[in-house]
């Protein structure tokens, strides 16, 4: 069925900014500098300011942001990196690509982020880093996780790919770890017109190492001190992102406003939104509700022409790529959450009328008995 209300709609955003984006792209075409130009440098400065870090290094994807961060920190074969089983595949993929071993630990069933107690219990002599994920735009417990990292002398890389602009205890995500990693995939809160990513840090030596790694280990033209990679953000993408970045604070605020309206409307229904701790300021990359009737609600909304999605239906430790190589750990919270969560439409250009349609459809699902013995978590 044609979607009356999409889960997200990036076309509206592009239509609104079409003239400004065309002007920015034309500027790059006129300059004929397409790699590591002035827009990349300016975007790096702007994102570092947003995050509260000293430096930012633009790369070609959020996946490479994670991978290059780990490589720059010296993570490799024989090392263990603790991370979440409930996230997009790229989080664990980046660890695997370094030669290190990912160690999956269970999540908090209310925030869906890493449980610090589980993290501490999983530390071994081989543990070298913690890689928390700020899932769906909600920061992980960075106070606790940084304390653990410092106590055990571990590195911390923040997977903030879904959380640009989010804050925890007043500080921007990305500024708590050794590095913070962001994605500019088109559907992200700050999305480009293709792949893109950014690494932020306040460590000058780490920044220099990442810059070498992203561009063939070259410290000047035709001189190379590393066998490295080609992971540069295109100048055209940077120009487009700079146009959009001006609106990011207002877009994120609109997401929070819409989320609060959902929260109010669903108070008496047998479903529960992702819990946002008092210290956290989420940017609601996705608005997630949890209910034992997630699959039935998904079908009901789809049939009503309302976009929705299950994120993520199969935890990482049950993916074929994992089970072909590694034992399957017992992670009951991640498995339970994966089976009982659903994303509802939320994007900055969403109208109140559209949101009211979604609210009414969800309410009818429960009022008309479409759900059977729904559980509140």
C-alpha positions as CSV (number, residue, x, y, z in Angstrom):
1,X,0.0,0.0,0.0
2,X,1.2,3.5,-0.8
3,X,2.4,5.2,2.4
4,X,0.1,8.1,3.4
5,X,2.6,9.0,6.2
6,X,6.2,7.8,5.7
7,X,8.4,6.7,8.6
8,X,10.8,9.5,7.5
9,X,10.6,11.8,4.5
10,X,13.9,13.4,3.3
11,X,12.4,14.6,0.1
12,X,10.6,17.4,1.9
13,X,13.8,18.6,3.5
14,X,15.5,18.7,0.1
15,X,12.7,20.5,-1.6
16,X,12.9,23.3,1.1
17,X,16.6,23.6,0.7
18,X,16.8,22.9,-3.0
19,X,18.1,26.4,-4.1
20,X,20.7,26.7,-1.4
21,X,22.0,23.2,-2.0
22,X,22.2,23.8,-5.8
23,X,24.1,27.0,-5.1
24,X,26.6,25.2,-2.8
25,X,27.1,22.4,-5.3
26,X,27.6,24.9,-8.1
27,X,30.3,26.7,-6.0
28,X,32.2,23.4,-5.8
29,X,31.8,22.7,-9.5
30,X,33.1,26.2,-10.3
31,X,36.1,25.7,-8.0
32,X,36.9,22.3,-9.5
33,X,38.3,21.2,-6.2
34,X,36.5,18.0,-5.3
35,X,38.6,16.4,-2.6
36,X,39.6,17.9,0.8
37,X,38.7,21.4,-0.1
38,X,37.4,24.5,1.8
39,X,34.0,23.0,2.5
40,X,35.5,19.9,4.1
41,X,37.7,22.1,6.3
42,X,34.8,24.3,7.3
43,X,32.5,21.4,8.0
44,X,35.2,19.9,10.3
45,X,35.4,23.1,12.2
46,X,31.6,23.4,12.5
47,X,31.1,19.8,13.7
48,X,33.9,20.1,16.3
49,X,32.2,23.2,17.6
50,X,28.8,21.3,17.8
51,X,30.4,18.5,19.8
52,X,32.6,20.6,22.0
53,X,35.9,19.0,20.7
54,X,39.1,20.6,19.5
55,X,39.2,18.7,16.2
56,X,37.2,16.9,13.6
57,X,38.3,14.8,10.7
58,X,35.9,14.1,7.8
59,X,35.8,10.6,6.3
60,X,33.7,8.7,3.8
61,X,31.3,7.0,6.1
62,X,30.3,6.4,9.7
63,X,31.6,2.8,9.4
64,X,35.0,4.2,8.4
65,X,34.8,6.7,11.3
66,X,34.6,3.7,13.7
67,X,37.2,1.7,11.9
68,X,39.8,4.5,11.6
69,X,39.3,5.5,15.2
70,X,40.1,2.0,16.4
71,X,43.1,1.7,14.1
72,X,44.4,5.1,15.2
73,X,44.1,3.9,18.8
74,X,46.2,0.9,18.0
75,X,43.4,-1.7,18.3
76,X,44.2,-4.9,16.5
77,X,44.7,-8.6,16.6
78,X,44.5,-10.1,20.0
79,X,42.6,-7.2,21.5
80,X,39.0,-7.2,22.7
81,X,36.5,-4.4,22.2
82,X,33.3,-4.4,24.3
83,X,30.2,-3.2,22.4
84,X,26.4,-3.7,22.1
85,X,24.6,-6.5,20.3
86,X,21.7,-4.2,19.6
87,X,22.9,-1.8,16.9
88,X,23.5,-1.6,13.2
89,X,25.9,-4.2,11.8
90,X,28.6,-1.7,11.1
91,X,29.4,-1.2,14.8
92,X,30.8,-4.8,15.1
93,X,32.0,-4.9,11.5
94,X,34.5,-2.0,12.2
95,X,35.9,-4.0,15.2
96,X,36.3,-7.1,13.0
97,X,38.1,-5.2,10.3
98,X,40.9,-4.2,12.7
99,X,41.5,-7.9,13.6
100,X,40.2,-7.4,17.1
101,X,37.6,-9.5,18.8
102,X,34.2,-7.9,19.5
103,X,32.8,-8.8,23.0
104,X,29.0,-8.3,23.0
105,X,27.4,-7.5,26.4
106,X,23.8,-7.0,27.2
107,X,21.8,-3.8,27.2
108,X,19.6,-1.8,29.6
109,X,16.1,-2.9,28.6
110,X,14.7,0.7,29.0
111,X,17.4,2.8,27.2
112,X,18.5,0.0,24.8
113,X,22.1,1.2,25.3
114,X,25.0,-0.7,26.9
115,X,24.5,-1.7,30.5
116,X,27.6,-0.4,32.4
117,X,27.4,-3.2,35.0
118,X,27.6,-5.8,32.2
119,X,30.5,-3.9,30.6
120,X,32.6,-4.0,33.8
121,X,31.9,-7.7,34.4
122,X,33.1,-8.5,30.9
123,X,36.6,-6.8,31.1
124,X,39.5,-9.2,30.7
125,X,43.3,-8.7,30.3
126,X,42.7,-8.5,26.6
127,X,40.1,-5.7,26.7
128,X,41.5,-2.6,25.1
129,X,38.4,-0.5,24.4
130,X,34.7,0.2,25.0
131,X,32.5,1.1,22.0
132,X,29.2,2.4,23.3
133,X,26.4,3.2,20.9
134,X,24.0,6.1,21.4
135,X,21.1,4.2,19.9
136,X,18.3,6.0,18.1
137,X,19.7,9.4,19.3
138,X,19.8,8.6,23.0
139,X,23.2,8.9,24.7
140,X,24.5,5.9,26.6
141,X,25.4,6.3,30.3
142,X,28.7,8.2,29.5
143,X,29.5,9.1,33.1
144,X,29.5,5.5,34.1
145,X,31.2,4.2,31.0
146,X,34.0,6.8,31.0
147,X,34.6,6.1,34.7
148,X,35.0,2.4,33.8
149,X,37.3,3.2,30.9
150,X,39.5,5.3,33.1
151,X,39.6,2.8,36.0
152,X,40.7,0.0,33.7
153,X,42.8,2.2,31.4
154,X,40.7,1.4,28.4
155,X,40.1,3.5,25.3
156,X,36.6,4.6,24.5
157,X,35.2,5.2,21.0
158,X,31.6,6.6,20.9
159,X,29.4,5.4,18.1
160,X,27.3,8.5,17.8
161,X,26.3,7.8,14.2
162,X,22.6,8.3,15.1
163,X,23.1,11.0,17.7
164,X,24.6,14.2,16.2
165,X,23.7,17.1,18.5
166,X,22.8,14.9,21.5
167,X,24.1,15.7,24.9
168,X,24.8,14.0,28.2
169,X,25.2,15.8,31.5
170,X,25.5,19.0,29.4
171,X,28.3,17.8,27.2
172,X,28.0,16.9,23.5
173,X,28.2,13.2,22.5
174,X,31.5,12.6,20.9
175,X,33.4,14.6,23.4
176,X,33.4,12.0,26.2
177,X,35.5,9.3,24.5
178,X,38.9,9.3,22.8
179,X,36.9,9.8,19.6
180,X,33.3,10.2,18.6
181,X,32.0,8.9,15.3
182,X,29.2,10.3,13.2
183,X,27.4,9.2,10.0
184,X,26.0,11.5,7.3
185,X,24.0,8.8,5.6
186,X,21.0,10.4,3.9
187,X,18.5,9.3,6.5
188,X,20.5,10.6,9.5
189,X,19.5,13.8,11.4
190,X,22.2,15.5,9.4
191,X,22.3,13.6,6.2
192,X,24.1,14.1,2.9
193,X,23.3,13.0,-0.6
194,X,25.4,9.9,-0.3
195,X,27.8,8.4,2.3
196,X,29.8,10.5,4.6
197,X,31.2,10.5,8.1
198,X,33.1,12.4,10.8
199,X,35.5,11.7,13.6
200,X,35.8,14.2,16.5
201,X,38.6,14.2,19.1
202,X,40.4,16.6,21.4
203,X,43.7,14.7,21.2
204,X,46.0,16.4,18.6
205,X,48.2,13.3,18.1
206,X,45.2,11.2,17.5
207,X,43.8,13.7,15.1
208,X,47.0,13.7,13.1
209,X,47.1,9.9,13.0
210,X,43.5,9.8,11.7
211,X,44.3,12.3,9.0
212,X,47.1,10.1,7.9
213,X,45.0,7.0,7.9
214,X,42.2,8.6,5.9
215,X,44.4,9.6,3.0
216,X,47.0,6.9,2.1
217,X,49.2,7.8,5.0
218,X,50.3,10.9,3.1
219,X,51.9,13.7,5.0
220,X,52.6,15.7,1.9
221,X,52.0,15.0,-1.8
222,X,53.6,11.7,-2.9
223,X,55.2,11.2,0.5
224,X,53.7,8.4,2.7
225,X,54.5,7.2,6.2
226,X,51.7,4.7,6.6
227,X,50.1,1.9,4.6
228,X,46.7,3.3,5.1
229,X,43.3,3.9,3.4
230,X,41.3,6.1,1.1
231,X,38.5,7.5,3.2
232,X,37.9,11.1,2.3
233,X,34.6,13.0,2.4
234,X,33.8,14.5,-1.0
235,X,33.8,18.3,-1.2
236,X,30.3,18.3,-2.8
237,X,29.0,16.3,0.1
238,X,30.6,18.7,2.6
239,X,29.1,21.7,0.8
240,X,25.6,20.1,1.0
241,X,26.1,19.2,4.7
242,X,27.1,22.7,5.5
243,X,23.8,24.0,4.1
244,X,21.9,21.5,6.2
245,X,24.0,21.9,9.4
246,X,22.7,25.4,9.9
247,X,19.2,23.9,10.5
248,X,20.3,20.9,12.6
249,X,19.6,22.5,16.1
250,X,16.0,23.5,15.0
251,X,15.4,20.1,13.3
252,X,16.6,18.3,16.5
253,X,14.3,20.4,18.6
254,X,11.4,19.7,16.4
255,X,12.1,16.0,16.8
256,X,12.1,16.4,20.6
257,X,8.8,18.3,20.4
258,X,7.2,15.5,18.3
259,X,8.5,12.9,20.6
260,X,7.1,14.6,23.7
261,X,3.7,14.8,21.9
262,X,3.8,11.1,21.2
263,X,4.8,10.4,24.9
264,X,1.8,12.4,26.1
265,X,-0.6,10.7,23.8
266,X,0.6,7.2,24.6
267,X,0.6,7.5,28.4
268,X,-2.4,5.3,29.0
269,X,-1.6,2.7,26.2
270,X,0.1,-0.6,26.8
271,X,3.3,0.5,25.1
272,X,6.4,2.2,26.4
273,X,8.7,4.7,24.6
274,X,12.5,4.4,24.8
275,X,13.4,5.8,28.2
276,X,15.6,8.9,28.1
277,X,17.5,9.4,31.4
278,X,17.4,12.8,33.0
279,X,21.1,13.5,32.2
280,X,20.5,12.7,28.5
281,X,19.2,15.0,25.7
282,X,18.1,12.7,22.9
283,X,17.9,13.9,19.3
284,X,15.3,11.1,18.4
285,X,16.9,9.8,15.3
286,X,14.0,7.3,15.6
287,X,11.0,7.3,17.9
288,X,10.8,3.8,19.3
289,X,8.0,2.2,21.3
290,X,8.1,-1.2,23.0
291,X,5.1,-3.5,23.2
292,X,4.6,-7.3,23.2
293,X,2.3,-6.7,20.2
294,X,5.0,-5.0,18.0
295,X,4.5,-7.3,15.0
296,X,0.7,-6.9,15.1
297,X,1.0,-3.1,15.5
298,X,3.5,-3.0,12.6
299,X,1.0,-4.9,10.4
300,X,-1.9,-2.7,11.5
301,X,-0.1,0.6,10.8
302,X,1.2,-0.7,7.4
303,X,-2.3,-1.6,6.3
304,X,-3.4,1.9,7.4
305,X,-0.7,3.5,5.1
306,X,1.5,4.5,7.9
307,X,5.2,3.9,7.7
308,X,6.9,2.1,10.5
309,X,9.9,-0.2,11.0
310,X,11.5,-2.7,13.3
311,X,15.0,-1.7,14.4
312,X,16.7,-4.1,14.7
313,X,14.9,-7.5,14.3
314,X,18.0,-9.7,14.6
315,X,20.6,-8.8,17.2
316,X,24.2,-9.0,16.1
317,X,25.0,-12.3,17.8
318,X,22.3,-14.0,15.8
319,X,23.5,-12.7,12.4
320,X,24.8,-15.4,10.1
321,X,28.2,-13.6,9.8
322,X,28.5,-13.9,13.6
323,X,27.2,-17.5,14.0
324,X,29.5,-18.8,11.2
325,X,32.5,-17.7,13.2
326,X,31.8,-17.1,16.9
327,X,29.8,-18.7,19.8
328,X,26.4,-17.2,20.4
329,X,26.4,-15.4,23.9
330,X,23.4,-15.4,26.1
331,X,22.0,-11.8,25.9
332,X,18.4,-12.0,26.9
333,X,17.7,-8.3,27.2
334,X,18.9,-7.6,23.6
335,X,16.9,-10.5,22.3
336,X,13.7,-9.4,24.1
337,X,14.0,-5.8,23.0
338,X,14.7,-6.8,19.3
339,X,11.4,-8.7,19.3
340,X,9.2,-6.0,20.9
341,X,10.2,-2.6,19.5
342,X,8.8,-0.6,16.7
343,X,9.7,2.8,15.1
344,X,6.9,5.3,14.4
345,X,7.0,8.1,11.9
346,X,9.0,11.1,13.1
347,X,10.9,13.7,11.1
348,X,11.3,17.5,11.4
349,X,8.9,18.3,8.5
350,X,6.1,16.1,9.9
351,X,2.9,18.0,10.4
352,X,0.7,18.0,13.5
353,X,-2.1,16.6,11.4
354,X,0.1,13.7,10.2
355,X,1.2,13.0,13.8
356,X,-2.4,13.0,15.0
357,X,-3.3,10.5,12.3
358,X,-0.5,8.2,13.6
359,X,-1.6,8.7,17.2
360,X,-5.2,7.8,16.4
361,X,-4.2,4.7,14.4
362,X,-2.1,3.4,17.3
363,X,-4.9,4.2,19.8
364,X,-7.5,2.4,17.6
365,X,-5.2,-0.7,17.5
366,X,-5.4,-1.0,21.2
367,X,-9.0,0.2,21.7
368,X,-10.5,-2.1,19.1
369,X,-8.9,-5.2,20.5
370,X,-6.4,-5.7,17.7
371,X,-3.9,-6.3,20.5
372,X,-4.3,-9.2,22.8
373,X,-2.9,-9.1,26.3
374,X,-0.3,-6.5,25.4
375,X,2.5,-6.3,28.0
376,X,4.0,-3.0,29.3
377,X,7.7,-3.3,29.9
